[in-house]
Amino acid sequence: MDFTLTTEALLTQLDYPINEHTLAQMEKIEANTKGFDGFAKHLLSLKDHIAHYYGAIAMSGSHDYLKIKCEEDESEENITAFTEAVTAWGEKYKVELKQVGDKPTYYIIGHI
């Protein structure tokens, strides 16, 4: 059975309200992210996994990408575990990630 995640379902799973603005923003993100449909369903397991490290997946306010972020004021041990989880997820599903500066924040660029 093939599982396709709708835009509305993804917004709901990422804790966003469904409205004209969020739908339009997510549609831009989906169109801008190479191979989005190929890994979108795996975002939910990543969201659940990184929640243990105070991580989240959010829509970027400045770029048409999703971003994976961790609170910067968390312990070094927590940030390291978060980073390892995000990196392993990217490698497993062949997703290109781009770190934002020195922060524990990554843009999801697309399928490699």
Sequence and secondary structure as in RCSB ss.txt:
>XXXX:A:sequence
MDFTLTTEALLTQLDYPINEHTLAQMEKIEANTKGFDGFAKHLLSLKDHIAHYYGAIAMSGSHDYLKIKCEEDES
EENITAFTEAVTAWGEKYKVELKQVGDKPTYYIIGHI
>XXXX:A:secstr
      HHHHHHHTT   SHHHHHHHHHHHHHSBTHHHHGGGHHHHHHHHGGGTEEEEE SSSSSEEEEE TTS 
HHHHHHHHHHHHHHHHHTTEEEEE TTSSEEEEEEE 
